[in-house]
Amino acid sequence: MHVDTQFSIFLVNAPGVMDAVTRALAEAKVNLFALSLSDSGEHGVLRVVCDNPDKAREVLRKTHDRWTETDILVVPIGNTPGAFESVTRKLAAADININYAFCTAAQNGGGTSTAVFKVADVEKALAALKK
């Protein structure tokens, strides 16, 4: 479990726009290990967590004009029923609000998943989850 950088990239909803961003990152050898895309009508928000935030930042500065970055909490969890809830329960018990969350999933119900949480206080959340 650790704090990492998430990039929120604001996209016009049109064919090829998401591909242009992900292609630029891929060509720079930036590996995405968590990704979420949400739609708000004419625009979308692509949220990515990657292996090299410095390189991603460099790519985005050159290729895209509307993006932000924020600290998020990355928590490895088992791919089993209740694994995600065990994290949300600890955060709730510590009175930590979850602004949003998303996760990856290992295939076929095995392995480890990665959960990403946007919380108001990542350090407090880390401490709560280490208990």
C-alpha positions in Angstrom: 0.0 0.0 0.0 1.3 3.4 -0.9 0.5 6.9 -2.0 1.0 7.5 -5.8 0.2 10.1 -8.4 -3.0 10.0 -10.5 -3.4 12.0 -13.6 -6.9 13.2 -14.6 -6.9 13.9 -18.2 -9.9 15.8 -19.6 -11.0 14.6 -23.0 -13.6 15.7 -25.6 -15.9 12.8 -26.3 -14.9 12.0 -29.9 -13.4 9.0 -31.7 -9.6 8.8 -31.4 -9.1 11.3 -28.5 -8.5 8.7 -25.8 -6.3 6.8 -28.2 -4.1 9.8 -28.8 -3.4 10.2 -25.1 -2.8 6.5 -24.4 -0.7 6.1 -27.6 1.6 9.0 -26.5 2.1 7.4 -23.1 2.7 4.0 -24.7 5.3 5.4 -27.1 7.1 6.9 -24.2 7.1 3.4 -22.5 4.8 4.6 -19.6 3.0 1.6 -18.2 -0.5 2.2 -17.0 -1.5 -0.1 -14.1 -4.8 1.5 -13.2 -7.2 3.3 -15.5 -10.7 4.7 -15.3 -12.8 6.7 -17.8 -15.9 8.5 -16.8 -18.3 10.4 -19.1 -20.1 13.7 -18.4 -21.8 14.2 -21.7 -19.6 16.0 -24.2 -16.4 15.5 -22.1 -14.8 12.6 -20.3 -12.2 12.2 -17.6 -9.5 9.6 -18.1 -7.8 8.8 -14.8 -4.5 6.9 -14.9 -1.9 5.6 -12.5 1.3 4.6 -14.0 4.8 3.3 -13.3 6.6 6.6 -14.1 4.8 9.8 -13.1 7.7 12.0 -14.2 7.7 10.6 -17.7 3.9 10.7 -17.9 4.0 14.4 -16.8 6.5 15.2 -19.5 4.4 13.4 -22.2 1.2 15.2 -21.0 2.9 18.6 -21.0 3.8 18.1 -24.7 0.7 16.4 -26.0 -2.3 17.5 -24.0 -3.5 20.8 -22.5 -6.1 19.8 -19.9 -5.0 17.6 -17.1 -4.4 17.6 -13.4 -2.6 15.4 -10.9 -3.4 14.4 -7.4 -2.2 12.0 -4.7 -4.2 8.8 -4.4 -4.0 5.8 -2.2 -3.0 2.5 -4.0 -4.0 -0.6 -2.0 -3.3 -4.2 -3.2 -6.3 -6.4 -2.3 -7.2 -10.0 -2.9 -9.6 -10.8 -5.7 -12.1 -12.3 -3.4 -15.5 -11.4 -2.1 -15.2 -8.7 0.7 -11.6 -7.7 -0.1 -12.6 -4.2 -1.3 -15.1 -3.8 1.6 -12.4 -4.6 4.2 -10.6 -1.4 3.0 -13.7 0.7 2.9 -14.7 -0.5 6.4 -11.3 0.6 7.9 -11.5 4.0 6.2 -15.1 4.5 7.4 -14.1 3.6 11.0 -11.3 6.2 10.8 -13.9 8.8 9.5 -12.2 9.1 6.1 -14.4 10.1 3.2 -13.8 8.3 -0.1 -14.3 10.8 -2.9 -14.1 8.0 -5.5 -12.4 4.7 -6.1 -11.8 2.2 -8.8 -9.9 -1.1 -9.1 -8.3 -3.6 -11.4 -9.2 -7.2 -11.2 -7.1 -10.3 -11.6 -8.6 -12.7 -14.1 -10.5 -15.8 -13.2 -11.1 -14.9 -9.6 -7.5 -15.3 -8.4 -4.4 -13.2 -7.8 -4.1 -9.7 -6.5 -6.1 -6.7 -7.5 -5.2 -3.0 -7.1 -7.7 -0.6 -5.6 -7.3 3.2 -6.1 -8.9 5.6 -3.6 -9.1 9.3 -3.8 -9.5 10.5 -0.2 -9.2 13.8 1.6 -6.2 12.8 3.7 -4.0 10.1 2.3 -1.6 10.1 5.2 -4.5 9.5 7.7 -5.9 6.8 5.4 -2.5 5.1 5.2 -2.3 5.1 9.0 -5.8 3.7 9.3 -5.2 0.9 6.9 -1.9 -0.1 8.6 -3.7 -0.8 11.9 
